[in-house]
Every structure is written in structure tokens, then in C-alpha cells.
């Protein structure tokens, strides 16, 4: 196996089980190393640290698979996938839609697998995992799933120098797949839908927020996508739920899911959330719950400052729409935005509204998206449920 020598700074991080080595931490690399090649990472004096795969074309030059000296063979990959799938079976009985493999958090960097009622949505996002495609597919086929649809993260694959193409890999993939979360059902579209099909990471948060919904409450679900938060609120007895999204396809999915659950007290609004909230702040406070679940504002560290400005506008204008005692749920799905950033932004917005909110719940991603302490980016979804007097 070829060896890559890394800096002392990287040595310390690897000893603390951090699974990435950046290009500026490389001291010595073999010439003409193919993307995805298995390598040993060694210290400046040649001591073994870990095994992984390298891509000289990527800023994250090495992604670690094993911190012990062991061969990274097809059975190694297959066993990691088997362990990840088995772990989810212990956690989830109330749903048939679960993330089975969550990249670095499951020791499989660059690989994401979601299951929707037995249909798999697959992302192979790095050159290293691309090189192990057959092992991955072999392991998934042994689990007897109904079909596999490849739904790559185009941005990630382009960074790795890989083509990005959606396609059916196994079985038949229906246009709509029905899934359940407790008593609530949803239609998921793998073809052409967002992310890997549905926001599974918000499952526990949908239930937590819905627990606070009073009978007859007025709810505004911004950036609603398929309507998960608002649908839970409607089923819990909300009087009116307005779903806001700038995507017509998303709102059609909301209407479809409302029909599926016998929910009639809904309205859909096609609009930009920033414009809609800013345009309604002069009216009478009208809502008991406002949900702000935007897409990632900060895909890089450089975008963090602009992201916090965006959150401030959303929080400020969302809070102004709340009746006394109203609730605001706000989320960030970028690991570059910390929980402390959200709290500070809420505090700064409160100075302007002169309303002092209290935190009812600290929120994060569900258990099938594991958080591992040695890899801080694994805690990417943070949220707050706030009550405004």
C-alpha cells in the first residue's frame, strides 16, 4: 500500500480520530496517485497512523477508513454497511423511511444511503467510494431491498472530478413511494426530488414541535418542501396551516400529502420566504407557530457571515408575525453555523423586536444521522424552539 506522510498538526488530529487530512497537511505523496487509491497515512518519521483513500484533486486529500492496521478490502466495506444497517433496525420501528449509512459518522466517508419503504436512494460522492462501487452495491443487494436509485450530490462529485447522473441501478423505482412516520404518511419522489428524497434528519424535530401545537392554532411553515412540519401540526389539530415555498413542485407535494392524510385546513403560498415575511410584518400578528427551515445558507466557511445575516432577517420578521405566547422554530443545516451562532442571532433580533424569547427546546438531527464527537461536522443540523411573550 502506498504511503502519505502528513504534518505534525495532522498527526495530532488523526490521533484524536478526526477522519480527514487536508491538502495543506500533506508532507509527502507518491507521484501520479490515482483518485480513490487506498493509502496508509504515516507520521513525518514514518509511523503508521491510519488507512484511507486519497484524491490529490480534492482539498480533503485523504479520508480515513480505519485507524487500525487492517486491509481495506471488499469484505471490510460490506461489513461496515451491514453494521450501519443493523444499528438502524434497533432504533426505528415507527417509520419505514430511515438513513442507513451516514458517511463519516458510520466510518464510510463519501457514502450516503437512505431507505424509503425498501427503495434505496444512494449517493456515492467521492472518488474513493466510486472505486468501491461494486462492493457497496453487493452489500446492499444482500439486504434484499426492492430497488436502488442513484441520486448523487452533483456539487460533491464535481469537486471530486466525477460525473453526476441520476439513474436506476436495481429493480423498479416507482414515481411515488409512500412512507410513514407514526400515523402520518407521505409520498416521496426520488426522481427529480430534493436531496436524497425527503428530510429524514428532521423526523424527531417534527414530532417535538408538533407536541406544542394547540387545537385551532394558526401555523406558517416556511421553506416547507414536502410539508413535514406543517403536516404534523395539522394532524395534531392546528386550525389553519399555511405552507410557503418558492417551488411549485414542493407545494404540489404538500397538497398530495395533505390529501393522503385527510388534512383539509391548509393553504399553499408560492413565494420567496424572505420577501413574504418582510411584506407581512406591518400587519397584525396572526400566527401561533412559525417554522423557519431554510436550505443551507453556508456551504463553505466563507459564507457563514452572510448566512447569519439571512437568519437574522428571518428570525426578526418571523417573530413579528407571532401572537403573544407564539412559537418560532428555526433551523440551520450547515455545520459552519454553530448553535451559539443561532442563539446570538436570536438575541440580536430580540433587541429590535423588544420581545424576550425563551428557549423551549434545543434541537438536532435524528439518530439515523449519528453525531460523533471526534468529527464536529457530523453535528450539522441545529435548531431552536422559542416562545415569544
N, C-alpha and C positions, 0 to 999 in steps of 0.2 A: 504494500500500500504506500502511495506517495505521501510525503510529509510536508506540512506547512508550519514554519516557525512563526510564533507570534510574540508581541511585545510583552513586557512585564505587566503592563496595565491589563492586557487581555488575559494573562495568566491568572491574575487575581480574580477577574470576573468569572473565568471558567471554573476556578476552584470554588466559587460561590454558586455554581450551577447555572450561570447565565448562558443561554444556548446560541448566541450569535457572536461572530467575530466580524468586525467592520474592516473595510479595505485599508484604512489608515492604521490598523493594528497589526498588519502583516509585515514580518521582517524578511521572510524568505519563502518563495513559492516556486514550484517546478515550472519550467518554461512550457508554454503551449498546453496548459492544463485544460482539458475539455470541461465545459459547463456540466455540473452534476456529478462529477467524478468523486468517488469515495476517497477520503484522505484521513490521515492521522494529524491531529494538532499537537505540536510539541512546544515546549518552552525554549527560550533562547539557547540553553545548553543541551537541548535535545531530549528532555524528559517528556514521556507520554502524558497528555492531558485529557484527550477525548478523541472520538471518531465522529465524522460527519460527512457532509458533501460540500463541495466548493463550486463557486461560479465567479471567475475573475471579472466578469462583466457587470456584476451586481455590487452595490455599495455594501450590502450584507454579504460579505465574501464567503463566509463559511457558516453553515447551520449545523448544529450539533445533534447527532442522533443518539450517541451513547457516551457516558462519562467513564465507563469501564472498558477495559481492553477486551473486545469481543467482535467477532466478524459480523459485518453488516450485510447479511445475506437475505435472499427472498424469505426464508422462514422467519428471520428477525422482523421484517416488515409485517408479515402476515400475523405474527404473534402480537405485535403492538396493536394492530387493528382489532384482533379478537378480544384483547383485554379492554380496549376502549368500548367496544360494543357491549361486552358483558357488564361493564360498570354501569352503563345506562339502564340496562334491564333491572338493576337493583333499585334505581331511583324513581322510575316513571311507570305508573300504572294508569294514571288519569288522562293520558294522552297517547295518541299513536303518531305524533309528529315530534321528533327528537333529533338533536345534533349527535351523531355517533362518533365523529372524530373532529377534534378542535385543535388541529395544527400543533404548535409548540407545547400547549398545555397537556397534550396526550403523547408527547415525545415523537410527533410526526410532523415536523415543520414543513409548511407548504401544502398540507393536505387538509381539506375540509370535506366532510360527508354528512349530509342531512338525510333523514328518512321521513317520508310523508306517506303514512299508511302503507309502508312496504315498498314505495318507489323512492329510489335514491337520487339525490342531487349531489353531484360530485364536482369538486374544484381541485385540480392539480395545478398549483400556482407557481412552482419553482422548477428549475432545470433538474435539480436533484430528485424531486418526486416524479418528474416526467420520465427520468431514466428508469424509475421503478414502477412504471405504469402497469406492466403485466402482473407483477407481484400484488399490487393494490387491487386490480380487478379480480385476480384469482382469489384473494382473501374475501372480497365482498361477495363473489359468486358462491362461495362455500356457505354463506349465511342465508342463502335461498331467498333473496329479495325478488320482488316482482318485476323490477326494471331499473335500469341505471341511465340517468340523463346527465351528460357533462355540461355544466353551466359555469364556465371559467370566469375568474376575476380578470377581465381584459387588461386593466391597468397593471396588475401584478405580473401577468405573463409577458406583457410587452417589455416591462423593466428587466425581465429575465431573458429577453431575446427569443420568446416563444410565440407562436401563433395562437390566436384566441378564437375558438369556434364552438358554438353550441351544437350538440348533436346527441342522438340516441345511441347508447353503447350496447344496451342489452334490453331485450323484451320490448313491450309496447308501452309507451308513455301516453296516457290519456290527456286530452286538452285540459280537463279539470280533475283534480284529485280532492276528494272530501276527507278532511281530517277533523279531529275533535279535541277540545280542551274542556275537560269535565263535561258539562251539559251543552256546551256551545260548539257548533260546527262551523267550519269554514271551507270554502273552495280555494284551492291553491293551483296556480298555473305555473308550471315550471318553464314552459316555452314563453320566452319574452317577458317574464315577470322580473321583479326586482330581487337583488341579492341572490340567495340560493332558492328563493321561492316564498318565504314567509319569515317574519321576525320572531323566530323561536326564542331568542335571548330575552324577550320581554314577557315571557309566559308568566312568571311569578309576579311581575310588577302589574300586569293586567288584573290579576286576582286581588293583589293588595290594594290597588287604587279602587277597584270596584267595591271592596268591603266598606268603603267610606261613603258610597253613593246612597243618598236618601231617596225615598219614594217621591216621585214627582220632580226630581232635580233637573235643572237645565244644564246641559253639558255641551262643551265645544271641544272637539277632537281635531287638533291642528296637525298637519303632515300625517294624515290618518292612514295612508297606504290602504291596506285591506280592511281597516276599521276595527282592529283588535281591541283597543281601549274603549272606544265608544260602544262597541257591541256588548262587551261585558257590562258596561254601565246600563245599557238599555235592558238587558236581560235581568239585571238587578232591580229594575223598576224606575229608572230615570224617566221623567215626563217627556222631555224633548232632547234629542241628541243631534247636534249638527256636526257633520263630517266635512272637514276642509282639506283640500289637496289641489295642487295645480295640474295633476294628471287626471284626464278624463277616464283612462283605463282603470286607475285606482278607485275612482268613485263608482264606476260600473261594478267593480268587485265588491265594494261596500253594499250596493243595492242588492247584489246577488246574495251576499252573506246575510243581509237583513231578511230577505225572503226565506232563506234556508232555515233561519231561526224563528220565523214568525214574528219578527220585530217590525212594527209599523210607525213608531214615533220618531222617525228620522228625517233629516233634511241633508242634502248634499250641496256643497258650495265649491265651485271650481274657481280658485283664486290663489294668488301668492299670499302666504300666511303673513309675511311682514306688512304687505300693503293692506290686507284685510284688517289686521289688528290695529294698525295705525289709523285707519279710516274710521274705526268704530269707537275710539277712546272718548270721544266727546259725548257719546250717548249715555243713557242711564245704565249703571252696572246691571247686568242681566243674567249672569251665569253663576251656578253653584260649583262648577268644576270646569277648569280649562286645562287641557293636556297639550304640552309642547314637546313633541318627539321628532325633532328635525333630523335630516341626514347629517352625516359627518361634516362639520364645518372646518375641521383641521386635520387634513390627511397628512400634513407634514408639520414639523415643529415651527417652521416659519409662519404658518397660517394661524397659529394659536391666538395671537393678539386680535386679528380680525374676527376670529370665532367668538371671542369673549365680547367684543362689541356687538356682534349679532345676537348673542344670548341676552345681553343687557336690554336691547330693544324688545325682544320677545317677552322677557320677564316683566319689564316695565309695562308694556301695553297689555299683556295678558292679565296682569294683576288689576289693572284699571277696569277690566270688564267684570270683575268679581263682585258679587253682593257681599255684605258683611258676613264673615264666617265662611266665605267661599274658599275653595281648594285650588291650588295650582300644582300640577305635576310637570316637572321639567327634566329632560334627559339629555345627556351628551354621549355619543357613541364613538368618541375619539379618545385614545389613551393619552393624547397630548394635552387634553383638558382634564385636570385633576378635580377631585371632589372639592378641594379647597378653593379652586377657581370658581366653581359653581356657587359655593357659599358666599364668596366675596362679591360675586356679581349680583346675587340676590340682595345682599346687604346694601350695595351701592344703589340699586334700583329702589330699594325701600326708602332711602333718604329722600328721593324725589317724590314718591307717592305719599310719604308721611304715614305709611301703614307698616307696622312691625310684624312681619310674619313669624310663625313658629314652625319648626320642623316636626312633622308628624312621623315621617318615615325616611330612612336612608336606604336607597335602592341600588341594586346592581343586577348583573345578568344572572340567568337561572343556572342550575347546577350542571346542565349538559354543556355549558360553556365554562369549563373549570378556570378558576383563578389560582395560579401557583405563585407563591411569594418570591421565588427566585427569578421570576420573569415578569416585572411590573407591567409591560404592555398587555399581559393577559387580563388585567382588570381594565377593560376599555369602556364598559357601559356603566355610567354613574347617573343617579337620579335623586331628586328630592321631591317629597310630597309636602307641600306647605299649606298652612291655614292662615288666611288673612283676616284680621279683625274688621 
